[in-house]
Amino acid sequence: MKKQSNLSRLMGYAGGHKILTYLSWVLSVMSALLALVPFWYIWRIIHDILEASPDFVEAGNVTGYGWSAVLFAVISIVVYIAALMCSHMSAFRVAANIRKELMRHITALPLGVTEKYGSGKLRRIVNTSSTATETYLAHRLPDKAGAIATPIGLLFLLLAFDWRLGLLSLVPALLGFLIMMKMTGKDMEKRMEQYQNALADMSNEAVEYVRGVPVVKTFGQTIFSFKRFKDAIDNYETWVIAYTKGLRLPMMFYTTAINGVFAFLIAGGILFTRGGVTNELLLNLIFYIVITPVIGTTLTKIMFMSEDAMIVGDAINRIDEVLNEKPLSESSVNNIPKNNGITLEHVSYAYDKRSDSANPISKKNALNDVSLSIKPGQTVALVGASGGGKTTLANIVTRFFDPQKGRVLIGNTDIRDIPKETLMNKVSFVFQNSRLIKASILENVRMAKPNATREEIAHALEAAQCLDIIEKLPNGIDTVVGTKGVYLSGGEQQRIAIARAILKNAPILILDEATAFADPDNEVRVQQALSALSKGESADSPGKTVIMIAHRLSSITDADCIYVLQDGEIVESGTHSGLIERNGIFTKMWKNYSEAAEWKILNESKGLEVNA
């Protein structure tokens, strides 16, 4: 199957506005040719002045020729503005449609895909790549049409008056064109891709760095503690400097060539006037000196258009990269789980680790042949070092992405056979960095149940220990949070998120470090809210199946089963007391945690004594 050109791809997003793009080219060509007409009138003005010399009063047509030149220049500008209006209307429609399609597709993708790209890179693809297509369609393509028409008209003008001087004018243009082709060839296309990769990496790491600023401030660290961000900046700096130095010499030769046309014309003038200076030769020489700078301007336009074509080609490739990601499959079976039990059978999953183009993509299993069974109403905990696979396991259960091997069952039903809405109604989750949208607290909580009444939302907030938050806010639950609203602490946001989960009242609950960012006072309240959430609030939901991910081991001592994960595998499992008796990995973790807690309490007590 023949690959579509970049222009064909973009026109596919234009819809009924496609005709405006083509019309803009026609108008741009007309504008370019009209812009050359004033030069003919300039030639006529010079001709009449030289013919009338020294009695310049005899040059009576100069004023008329001058106003005619101005008129055609104005008409050329008006036609060009009309061309840009047409191209912009089409370009804006294309950019808007690209963004809409990208966002529709991204929302249908599993969370694992968005995590693979990173929010910074995805945002850059949606915003910057679509903007690149808008610039290309709105400006570069009409200018390209005009830039192609201009040399054709110029060629006629250059050869019409004196073909010898015309050919001399074309020599530096030809040299400049050859140098330009060398600069904008395949090597330039590869460099442009590397440049965009460097920008994307730096953007991605910048987002992650900004998110980590609270940690930087808390522990007094510098930017160098974020090595990946600094490496991305250093990589961009190294690339840009090397790229600039590489183009320095050819750009110098190119600039010299297109500006050297005057040297050729002067040499030609000296050569052609050896038999004496005639008015006609002087007229043509002056005219060519006036008109030849247009050649250099046109060539430079074409050069930058070639660069923009590479930019838009790279932008389309990045857009296609996202659009080619497959959403999770939807089964036609539509089974309904019989209960809230969870089973993992030989589940394996690996993230794609993308790096720069010089390094191959490597894969490392986040989960390796994991099997476990959680009975309905049980509370289990996942513990282990960071990167052990805890969050990945929880994400697999919520079907943020599908396992590459094995399967996940809820109520003895493969989650791939459960309708998406049914599955989402079956599961609630509270992350360690739960986010609130820019809206009122009522609307933030109501996201879990769009038809919920104010009374139901108030009850959920009360169960989530949020009354102290509501009481201090100016408009109660109608207070807007975020930009131009109030700001809540991490622990307070977490309690609002728990209220949302309580309102949803799903039978399966995933808690991913839900108390991670809470201060001591908030932690107690969050724990009370989590207790209310996990128990259920009505007779028809006496208890929930709970999966807890925790680093604070004191919060999971009552779990029905604790799974210890290491390098994507379950290395130990059992109750808290059973694991302690085993004297294995969990015992060592518990000992380290207890010693750290004792050290903290001891130092806090010493601080109180000093203050006293």
C-alpha positions in Angstrom: 0.0 0.0 0.0 1.4 3.4 -1.1 2.2 5.7 1.8 0.2 8.9 1.9 2.1 12.1 1.6 2.2 14.5 4.5 0.0 16.9 2.6 -2.6 14.2 1.9 -2.6 13.3 5.5 -3.3 16.8 6.6 -6.0 17.4 4.0 -7.8 14.4 5.4 -8.4 16.5 8.5 -9.5 19.6 6.5 -12.9 18.4 5.6 -14.9 21.0 3.6 -12.1 23.5 4.2 -9.7 21.7 1.9 -10.7 23.9 -1.1 -9.5 26.9 0.9 -6.0 25.5 1.0 -5.8 25.1 -2.7 -7.4 28.5 -3.3 -4.7 30.1 -1.0 -2.0 28.6 -3.4 -3.6 30.2 -6.5 -3.9 33.5 -4.8 -0.3 33.3 -3.5 0.9 32.6 -7.1 -1.1 35.6 -8.4 0.3 37.8 -5.6 3.9 36.7 -6.4 3.5 37.5 -10.1 1.7 40.8 -9.4 4.7 41.7 -7.1 7.0 41.5 -10.1 5.0 44.0 -12.3 6.4 47.0 -10.4 9.9 46.0 -11.5 8.8 46.4 -15.1 7.5 49.9 -14.3 10.8 50.6 -12.5 12.6 49.6 -15.8 10.4 52.0 -17.7 11.1 54.8 -15.2 14.9 54.3 -15.6 14.5 54.0 -19.4 12.7 57.4 -19.6 15.1 59.1 -17.3 18.1 58.0 -19.3 16.5 58.9 -22.6 15.5 62.4 -21.3 18.9 63.0 -19.7 20.0 65.7 -19.2 16.6 67.4 -19.8 14.7 65.4 -17.2 11.5 67.5 -17.7 11.0 65.5 -20.9 10.5 62.3 -18.9 6.8 63.0 -18.5 5.6 59.4 -17.9 7.7 58.8 -14.8 4.9 59.8 -12.4 2.4 57.6 -14.1 4.8 54.7 -14.1 5.5 55.3 -10.4 1.8 55.3 -9.4 1.2 52.2 -11.5 4.1 50.4 -9.7 2.5 51.4 -6.3 -0.9 50.2 -7.5 0.3 46.8 -8.5 2.3 46.5 -5.2 -0.8 47.2 -3.2 -2.9 44.8 -5.3 -0.2 42.1 -4.7 -0.4 42.7 -0.9 -4.2 42.6 -0.9 -4.2 39.3 -2.8 -1.6 37.8 -0.5 -3.7 38.8 2.5 -6.7 37.0 0.9 -4.4 33.9 0.4 -3.4 33.9 4.0 -7.0 34.3 5.2 -8.0 31.2 3.2 -4.9 29.2 4.3 -5.5 30.1 8.0 -9.1 29.1 8.0 -8.2 25.7 6.6 -5.1 25.3 8.9 -7.0 26.1 12.1 -9.6 23.5 11.2 -6.9 20.9 10.5 -5.0 21.7 13.8 -8.3 21.6 15.8 -9.3 18.2 14.2 -5.9 16.7 14.9 -6.1 17.7 18.5 -9.6 16.4 18.8 -8.7 13.0 17.3 -5.5 12.8 19.5 -7.5 13.5 22.7 -10.3 11.1 21.8 -7.7 8.4 21.1 -5.6 9.2 24.2 -8.7 8.9 26.4 -9.4 5.5 25.0 -5.8 4.3 25.5 -4.8 2.3 28.6 -3.0 4.1 31.4 0.1 2.0 30.7 0.5 3.7 27.3 0.3 7.3 28.7 2.8 6.3 31.4 5.1 5.0 28.7 5.1 8.4 26.9 5.0 10.6 29.9 2.6 13.6 30.3 5.2 16.1 29.1 5.8 14.2 25.8 2.1 13.6 25.2 1.3 17.3 25.8 4.0 18.3 23.4 2.7 16.0 20.7 -0.9 17.3 21.2 0.1 21.0 21.3 3.4 21.5 19.5 3.0 18.9 16.7 -0.5 20.2 15.8 0.8 23.8 15.9 3.6 22.8 13.5 1.0 21.6 11.0 -0.9 24.9 11.4 2.2 26.9 10.7 3.0 24.8 7.7 -0.5 25.0 6.1 -1.2 28.6 7.0 2.1 30.2 6.0 4.7 27.8 4.4 2.5 26.2 1.7 1.1 29.5 0.3 4.6 31.0 0.5 6.0 27.9 -1.3 3.5 28.4 -4.1 4.6 32.0 -4.4 8.3 31.1 -4.1 7.9 28.7 -7.0 6.1 31.3 -9.2 8.6 34.1 -8.4 11.6 32.4 -10.0 9.6 31.6 -13.1 8.5 35.3 -13.5 12.0 36.4 -12.6 13.5 34.2 -15.2 11.4 35.9 -17.8 12.4 39.3 -16.6 16.1 38.4 -16.3 16.3 37.1 -19.9 13.9 39.5 -21.5 16.1 42.7 -21.3 19.7 41.4 -21.5 20.2 37.6 -21.6 23.9 38.0 -20.9 23.4 39.8 -17.6 20.4 37.5 -16.8 22.6 34.4 -17.1 25.3 36.1 -14.9 22.6 36.8 -12.3 21.6 33.1 -12.2 25.1 31.8 -11.6 25.3 32.8 -7.9 21.7 31.7 -7.5 22.6 28.2 -8.8 25.6 28.0 -6.5 23.4 29.0 -3.5 20.8 26.4 -4.5 23.4 23.6 -4.7 24.7 24.6 -1.2 21.1 24.8 0.1 20.3 21.3 -1.2 23.4 20.0 0.7 22.2 21.6 3.9 18.5 20.4 3.6 19.1 16.9 2.5 18.5 13.5 4.2 21.1 14.3 6.8 19.2 17.4 7.8 16.0 15.3 8.1 17.7 13.0 10.6 19.1 15.9 12.5 15.6 17.5 12.7 14.2 14.3 14.2 17.1 14.2 16.8 16.3 17.8 17.6 12.6 17.1 18.2 13.6 14.1 20.3 15.9 16.2 22.4 13.1 18.8 22.9 10.6 16.1 23.8 12.9 14.5 26.4 13.7 17.9 28.0 10.0 18.8 28.1 9.1 15.4 29.7 11.8 15.7 32.3 10.9 19.3 33.1 7.3 18.2 33.9 8.6 15.5 36.2 11.0 18.0 37.8 8.3 20.6 38.5 6.2 17.9 40.1 9.1 17.0 42.4 9.8 20.6 43.5 8.1 20.0 46.9 10.6 17.2 47.5 13.5 19.4 46.4 12.5 22.2 48.8 11.8 19.8 51.7 15.2 18.2 51.6 17.2 21.2 50.4 18.3 19.5 47.2 19.4 21.2 44.0 18.5 20.6 40.4 21.4 18.2 40.2 19.5 15.8 42.4 17.2 15.3 39.3 19.9 13.8 37.1 17.6 12.9 34.3 16.4 16.5 33.9 20.0 17.8 33.9 21.1 15.1 31.5 18.2 16.0 29.1 19.3 19.7 29.2 23.0 18.8 28.7 22.0 16.5 25.8 20.0 19.3 24.2 22.8 21.8 24.7 25.4 19.4 23.2 23.2 18.6 20.2 22.3 22.2 19.4 25.9 23.5 19.6 27.2 20.6 17.5 24.4 21.2 14.9 25.1 24.9 14.8 28.8 24.5 14.3 28.1 21.9 11.6 26.0 24.4 9.6 28.3 27.3 10.2 30.6 26.8 7.1 27.9 25.9 4.5 25.7 28.7 5.7 28.6 31.1 5.3 29.2 29.9 1.7 25.4 30.1 1.0 25.2 33.7 2.2 28.3 34.7 0.2 26.9 33.0 -2.9 23.4 34.7 -3.0 24.9 38.1 -2.0 27.7 37.7 -4.6 25.4 38.5 -7.5 26.6 42.1 -7.6 30.2 41.0 -8.1 29.1 39.0 -11.2 27.0 41.9 -12.5 29.9 44.4 -12.1 32.3 42.1 -13.7 29.9 41.6 -16.6 29.3 45.3 -16.9 33.1 45.9 -17.2 33.4 43.2 -19.7 30.4 44.3 -21.9 31.4 48.0 -21.9 34.8 47.6 -23.3 33.5 48.9 -26.6 31.8 51.9 -24.9 28.8 52.5 -22.6 25.4 52.7 -24.2 22.2 53.9 -22.5 20.6 50.5 -23.1 23.4 48.6 -21.3 23.5 51.1 -18.5 19.7 50.8 -18.2 19.8 47.0 -18.0 22.7 47.0 -15.6 20.9 49.3 -13.2 17.7 47.3 -13.5 19.4 44.0 -12.8 21.2 45.5 -9.7 17.7 46.5 -8.5 15.9 43.2 -9.2 18.5 40.5 -8.4 18.2 40.8 -4.5 14.8 39.2 -5.0 16.6 36.0 -6.1 18.4 35.7 -2.7 15.2 36.4 -0.8 13.3 33.7 -2.7 16.1 31.1 -2.2 16.2 31.8 1.5 12.4 31.4 1.7 12.7 28.0 -0.1 15.4 26.9 2.3 13.3 27.6 5.4 10.3 26.0 3.7 12.4 22.8 3.3 13.2 22.9 7.0 9.5 23.5 7.9 8.5 20.5 5.7 10.9 18.3 7.7 9.4 19.7 11.0 5.9 18.9 9.9 6.9 15.5 8.6 8.4 14.8 12.1 5.2 16.2 13.7 3.0 13.9 11.6 5.2 10.9 12.5 4.8 11.7 16.2 1.1 12.1 15.9 0.9 8.8 14.0 3.0 7.2 16.8 0.3 8.0 19.3 -2.6 7.2 17.0 -1.1 3.8 16.2 -1.2 2.8 19.8 -4.0 0.3 20.3 -6.8 0.8 22.8 -7.8 -2.1 25.0 -9.9 -4.6 23.3 -13.6 -4.7 23.9 -15.2 -8.1 24.1 -18.6 -8.9 22.7 -19.2 -11.5 25.5 -20.1 -8.9 28.1 -19.9 -11.2 31.1 -20.9 -9.9 34.6 -18.6 -11.0 37.6 -20.4 -13.3 40.0 -18.5 -11.9 43.1 -15.6 -9.6 44.1 -12.9 -12.2 44.3 -9.7 -11.5 42.3 -7.4 -14.0 40.7 -4.1 -13.6 38.8 -3.0 -16.5 36.7 0.7 -16.5 35.6 0.6 -12.7 34.8 3.7 -11.1 33.2 4.1 -7.5 32.0 6.9 -5.3 30.7 7.0 -1.6 30.1 8.6 -0.2 27.0 11.6 1.8 28.1 12.2 4.4 25.4 15.4 6.2 25.1 17.2 8.3 22.5 17.6 7.1 18.9 21.2 6.0 19.5 20.1 3.4 22.1 17.8 0.5 21.4 14.5 0.0 23.2 15.1 -2.3 26.2 12.5 -4.2 28.1 12.4 -5.4 31.7 9.5 -7.3 33.2 7.7 -5.4 35.8 5.8 -8.6 36.7 7.1 -12.1 36.2 4.7 -15.0 36.2 2.6 -13.7 39.1 -0.2 -15.8 40.4 -2.4 -15.0 43.5 -6.0 -15.4 44.7 -7.9 -12.9 46.8 -11.3 -14.0 48.2 -14.3 -11.7 48.2 -14.2 -9.3 51.2 -10.5 -10.0 51.9 -8.0 -7.2 52.5 -4.5 -7.9 51.1 -1.4 -5.8 51.2 1.4 -5.5 48.6 4.8 -4.5 50.0 8.4 -4.4 48.8 11.0 -2.0 47.5 10.2 0.6 44.9 10.1 -0.8 41.4 9.2 -4.3 42.7 5.9 -4.3 40.7 3.3 -3.4 43.4 1.7 -0.5 41.4 1.9 -2.5 38.2 0.0 -5.3 39.8 -2.7 -3.0 41.0 -3.0 -1.3 37.6 -3.4 -4.7 35.9 -6.3 -5.5 38.2 -8.0 -2.2 37.3 -7.2 -2.9 33.6 -5.2 0.2 33.1 -3.4 -2.1 30.8 -3.6 -5.8 29.9 -1.0 -8.4 30.9 1.2 -9.6 28.0 1.0 -13.1 29.4 -1.6 -14.7 31.7 -5.0 -13.4 32.7 -6.8 -11.6 35.5 -10.2 -12.8 36.8 -12.8 -10.9 38.8 -15.5 -13.2 40.1 -14.1 -16.1 37.9 -14.6 -13.8 34.8 -11.7 -12.6 32.7 -11.7 -8.8 33.0 -11.3 -8.6 29.2 -14.8 -10.1 28.9 -16.3 -7.6 31.3 -17.8 -4.4 29.8 -15.6 -1.4 30.5 -18.4 0.5 32.4 -19.2 -2.6 34.5 -15.5 -3.0 35.4 -15.1 0.7 36.3 -18.3 0.5 38.5 -16.8 -2.6 40.1 -13.5 -0.9 41.2 -12.5 2.2 43.1 -9.0 3.4 43.5 -7.2 6.0 45.7 -3.7 7.0 44.5 -0.9 8.4 46.6 -1.1 11.7 44.6 -4.8 12.0 44.0 -5.6 15.1 42.0 -8.6 17.4 42.1 -9.9 19.2 39.1 -10.5 22.9 39.0 -14.1 22.8 40.2 -16.0 22.9 43.5 -15.5 20.2 46.1 -19.1 19.1 45.4 -18.3 18.6 41.6 -15.0 16.9 42.5 -16.8 14.3 44.6 -19.8 14.0 42.3 -17.4 12.7 39.5 -17.8 9.3 41.1 -21.6 9.4 40.7 -22.9 12.1 38.4 -26.5 11.7 39.6 -25.7 12.0 43.3 -27.6 14.4 45.5 -26.1 17.0 47.8 -27.1 14.9 50.7 -25.3 11.9 49.4 -22.2 13.9 48.7 -22.3 15.5 52.2 -22.6 12.1 53.8 -19.6 10.8 51.8 -17.6 13.8 52.9 -18.5 13.2 56.5 -17.5 9.5 56.3 -14.2 10.6 54.8 -13.5 12.9 57.8 -13.7 16.0 55.6 -16.0 18.1 57.9 -13.1 20.2 59.3 -12.1 21.0 55.7 -15.6 22.1 54.7 -16.1 24.2 57.8 -13.1 26.4 57.1 -13.9 27.0 53.4 -15.7 30.3 52.5 -18.5 28.5 50.4 -18.5 25.1 52.0 -18.8 22.3 49.5 -19.4 24.8 46.8 -15.9 26.3 47.2 -13.8 26.0 44.0 -10.3 24.4 44.4 -7.3 25.1 42.3 -6.5 28.1 40.1 -8.4 31.2 41.3 -9.8 29.1 44.1 -8.6 27.7 47.4 -5.7 25.3 47.8 -5.8 22.2 49.9 -2.9 20.3 51.4 -1.9 16.9 50.2 -3.7 15.1 53.1 -6.8 17.2 52.6 -6.9 16.4 48.9 -6.5 12.8 49.7 -9.6 12.9 52.0 -11.6 14.5 49.3 -10.5 11.7 46.9 -11.6 9.1 49.5 -15.0 10.8 49.8 -15.3 10.4 46.0 -14.5 6.7 46.4 -17.0 6.4 49.3 -19.7 7.9 47.1 -18.9 5.5 44.3 -19.2 2.6 46.8 -17.5 0.1 44.5 -17.0 -3.5 45.9 -13.3 -3.6 45.0 -11.0 -1.0 46.4 -7.4 -0.3 45.4 -5.3 1.9 47.8 -1.9 3.0 46.4 0.0 4.6 49.2 -3.1 6.6 50.1 -1.4 8.2 53.2 2.0 8.9 51.6 1.7 12.7 51.6 -0.3 13.2 54.8 1.0 15.0 57.8 0.5 13.2 61.2 -2.9 14.9 61.9 -4.1 14.2 58.4 -2.8 10.6 58.5 -5.0 9.7 61.4 -8.1 11.2 59.6 -7.1 9.5 56.3 -6.8 6.2 58.1 -10.3 6.6 59.7 -11.7 7.6 56.3 -10.1 4.5 54.7 -11.5 2.3 57.4 -15.0 3.7 56.6 -14.4 3.2 52.9 -13.2 -0.4 53.1 -16.0 -1.6 55.4 -18.9 -0.4 53.2 -21.8 1.7 54.3 -24.9 -0.4 53.7 -26.2 -3.9 54.3 -25.8 -4.9 50.7 -22.1 -4.1 50.8 -20.9 -5.4 54.2 -17.3 -5.4 53.1 -15.0 -4.7 50.2 -12.2 -6.6 48.6 -9.3 -4.3 49.3 -5.7 -4.2 47.8 -3.4 -2.0 49.7 0.0 -0.8 48.6 1.9 0.5 51.5 5.4 1.5 52.7 4.2 2.2 56.2 4.1 -1.4 57.4 2.2 -0.5 60.6 -0.9 0.2 58.5 -1.2 -3.4 57.1 -0.7 -5.5 60.3 -4.4 -6.5 60.2 -4.4 -7.5 56.5 -5.7 -11.0 55.7 -2.7 -11.6 53.5 0.5 -9.7 52.8 2.4 -10.3 49.5 6.0 -9.3 49.3 7.1 -8.4 45.8 10.7 -8.3 44.6 11.8 -7.7 41.0 8.3 -8.4 39.7 7.8 -11.7 41.6 6.0 -12.7 44.8 8.7 -13.9 47.1 6.7 -14.3 50.3 3.1 -14.3 51.3 1.1 -14.7 54.5 -0.3 -12.9 57.5 1.8 -10.4 59.4 2.6 -12.8 62.3 3.2 -15.7 59.9 5.7 -13.7 57.9 7.5 -12.4 61.1 7.9 -16.0 62.3 9.3 -17.0 58.9 12.3 -14.6 59.5 12.6 -13.8 55.8 12.5 -10.6 53.7 9.4 -9.2 55.4 11.0 -9.7 58.8 14.0 -7.6 57.7 11.7 -5.0 56.3 9.6 -4.9 59.5 12.8 -4.6 61.6 14.1 -1.7 59.5 10.7 0.0 59.7 10.4 -0.4 63.5 13.9 1.0 64.1 13.2 4.0 61.9 9.9 4.6 63.7 11.6 4.3 67.1 14.3 6.7 66.0 11.7 9.3 64.9 9.8 9.0 68.2 13.0 9.3 70.2 14.1 12.4 68.3 10.7 14.0 68.6 10.7 13.4 72.3 14.2 15.0 72.6 13.0 18.0 70.7 10.1 18.4 73.2 12.5 18.2 76.1 14.7 20.9 74.6 11.8 23.2 73.9 10.5 22.7 77.4 
